[in-house]
């Protein structure tokens, strides 16, 4: 049995233990509101009658409770059951859409695009360095490895089993990111060494 129940007829509102729901039912005639808390209740009328006070006697809530409070509780329970079923149906639809082929394909492609974007600067820098005639940070082999990696990412949707169970599926054949092989750094002027040589002469 709930500890507290409030029924506000004008708003079609039933509040049970702090949770409020719009739960319409056949309200008793001329009733404005019903309150029940910890075994004590009262009914407010809108036809000039004084409030009706009542209370439970031991385990018996009494006829007044059964007439004025219990129907509101039953209406609340029906509405809560309906809302729960509606939410469960909506969640089932959401999960079906999330696990559908199209949604899984979109998630794999989104992850693929993110991985392509994450390494784009490496190949762009190498091309810029070649175009300017300067030294390249990557070796030629390292650059080709990155190109092959990026192509493997682009080809992923053509792999057997696509889209698998999504991007986190262990069977999804994500290509391994290549080692960032850098070209040897050209010898530069050793200012500190030159200074030490001057001081020793």
N, C-alpha and C positions, 0 to 999 in steps of 0.2 A: 504494500500500500504506500502511495507517495506520502511524503511528510508535508508537502505544501502544494496546494492547488488554488489557482486564481482563475476565475472565469469572468471575462468582460464581455457582456452580451453585445453591446453596441459595436464593438470592434471585431466580433466573431473570434475572439482570442481566448485560447486556453493555455495557461502557464502551469507546467507541472515540474516541480523541483527545479525551478529556474529556467527551464527551456520553454520558449513561447512558440506556439504554432497557431495558424489560422485553421480552426477545426470546427466547421459549421455542423450543427445538429439541431434537433428540435428542442429549443430552449423552453423551460417552463414559462408559462404566461406571466407577464408583468414583472419579470426578474431583471434587475439591472446588473447585478454582479454577485458572485459567490466567492467566498474566501474560506480556505481550510488550511490550518497550520497546526501541526503537532497535536492532533486530536480535538482541536477546538475550531468551530467555524461559525460563519454567519452569512445570511442571505440578505441582500439589499433589494428592495422592491421599488418600482417607479409609479406605483398607483396609490401612494400615500400610506401604505401599511408600514409599521415599524419594522426595523431589522429583525430577522428571525435568528436567534442565537441557539446553537446546539453544540453538543460535544459527544465524544465516544464514551461508552460505558464499558470499561474493560476491553475485551476483544471485540465487542459489538459496536460498530460505528453508528448504528441506528438507522431508522427509516428516513430521517431527514437527509442524512449523508447519501443514502441510496437514491433518493429522489432528486437531489440538487447537485451533488458532487460527482457521483459515479458516472452519470451519462457524459459529463465533460471529459472524464478520464478515458472512457471508452472511445470517444470521438478523437481525443488526442492520440491514443494508441493506433487507431485506424489511419490517421493522417501520417503518423511517424512511419508506419509500415509501408504506406503508399510512397512516401518520399524516399525511403530506403530502397524500395524496389526500383524506383525511377533512377536513383543514383547508380544502382548496380547495373541497370541496363545501359546507362550512359557510359559507365566505365568499360563495359563489355564492348561497346561500339568503339570507344577510344583505343582499347587494346587491339581490336581487330584491325583498325586503321594503322596503328603504330607498327603492327607486325605484318602488314600487307606488303606485297612485293614492291609497290611503288614507293612506299615510305622507307623501306629498307634500302632501296636503290638510292633514294635521295640522301640518306645518311651516309652511305658509303661514298658517294660522289662528293659530298660536302667534306668528308675527312680527306679524301684524295686531293681535293682542291686546296685544303689547308696545308697538306704536306708539300704540294707543289709551290705554294706561296712561300713556305718557310725556307726553301732553298733557292728561290729565284735569284736572290741577290748574288749568290756564288757564281752562277753562270753569266749573269749580267756584268759583274765585275771583271770576270775573265775576258769577256768580249771587249769591254771598254779598255782594258789594259793592252790587249792585242791591237785595238784600233789606234791607240795613242803611241804604239811602238815601244812601250815600256816593258819592264820585267813583269811577269805574271806571278800571281800568288800561288796558283795551282800549277801542278805539272800538267803536261798535255794528257797523260794517262789519267790523272785525277779528274781533269775536266771531262774527258770522255766517259768516265765512270758516272759522273753526275748526270750527263746527258742520258746515259742508258737507264739510270735510276728514274729520271723524270719520264722517260718514255714508258717504262714499265708501269708507272703510276697511271699514265694516260690510258694504257692498254688494259687496266684492271677490269673495267666493265665487260671486256670481251672474254674474260677468263671463265672456264667452266664453273658452274655453281653460283655465279653472281645472281643476286646480291647476298648470298649466304644468309646468316641470321642478323646481318648488320655489320658495322665496322669493327665491333668488339668481338666478333666470332673468331675463335682461335683458328678455324679453318680458312679464314680469309687470307689469301696469299699476298700480304703486303710485302713489297720488295724491301730488302735491307738497305738502309742508308749507307752509302759508301764512306770509307775513311776519307777524311779531309786531307789528302796528300798535297803538301805545299812544295813549291819549287825552292831550291836552295837560295838562301838570302845572299845577294852579292856582297863581296867584301867592301866595307865602308871605312872611311878614315877614322883611325883610332886616336881621338884627340887626347885622351888621358895618357896613352902610351907615348905619344909625341912629346907631351909636356915632361914626362918623367925622363925621357931621353935628353931633352934640353937641360934639365936640371943636373943631370949626371955629367954633362960635358964641361 
